[in-house]
Amino acid sequence: MPAFGDLLSEEAVLDILEFIRSTWPREVQEVQSHRSHVTV
């Protein structure tokens, strides 16, 4: 996340993305999970 430089660690960015993903409807989470090979 170059725009934030050293303001956010990689862990913080991943936490933010995980939070955003948690707000998605269950069906969308499942589709995204299959596409990225990550379990929900």
Buried (B, 14 or more C-beta within 10 A) or exposed (E): EEEEEEEBEEEEEEEEEEEEBEEEEEEEBEEEEEEEEEEE
